[in-house]
Amino acid sequence: MKELLTYIAQSLVDNPDEVNVTERATDEETVFEVRVADGDMGKIIGRQGRIVKEIRVLMRAVAQRQGKKVSVEIMD
């Protein structure tokens, strides 16, 4: 799932080399932290947060098929 999230984020931004996705597991869920270049923050969030909402929906759907829970956080 980390690879999928990395691929999606790199496809959206101007500086794909600066995309960094870290995975942090807790007892109940896995948290993915996405870091991008400062100039690409708006591209990953989208207008009114629409893009990041859809990324979260997609990642939850993939996780649900695997019987897991995930969340995606955009770090600045």
N, C-alpha and C positions, 0 to 999 in steps of 0.2 A: 504494500500500500504506500510505503514511503516513496517508492520509485514512481508510482502513478502521480502522487501529489507533486513531486519534483518536476516531472514532465509537464504537468499542467501549468505550474508556476513559471517554468522556463519558457513555455510557449506564449505566455501573456506579456512578458516584460521585454524591455529593450536590452538589458544587460543580463543575459541568462547565466553567465559565469558567476554572478554575484548572488544567485539564489542558494540559500542554505536551509535545508529542512532537517530538524532534529526531532527525534522520537523520545518521548518520556512516558514510561509505563507506570500507571498507578494500579491499585488493587482492582478498581472497577472499570477503568478505561485507559486507552492509549491517547496521549496528547501529542499532536504534531505541531511544532513551532516553526513557522515560516519566516525567514528573514530575507529581505530584498534590498536593493540599492534605494537610497532616499528618493531618487527621481522616479522610481518604479512603484512606489507605494500606492499611488492613485490607480495605477493600472491593475494591481492585484485586488484592490478593494472595490473599485468601480463606483459608478454613480449611486449614491444612497446605499452603498454596500451590497449592491446586487450581485456582483461577480463573486465576492467572498461567500455570500449566502449560498450560491449555487455550488461552489466548490465544497462547502460543508455538506450540502445535501448529497452530492455525489459520493463523497467519502463515507458518509453514514450508510448509504445504500450498499456500497462495497463491503463495509465492515459487517453490516447486518447479514449479508449472505454468508459470511465466515463465522457468524455467531459472536462477534465482538462489538465493542462500543468504542468510538473514536470521537475526538474533537479536534478542530483546527483553529490555531491562534496565529494571528499575524502580529509579529513582534516588530517594534521600531527601534 
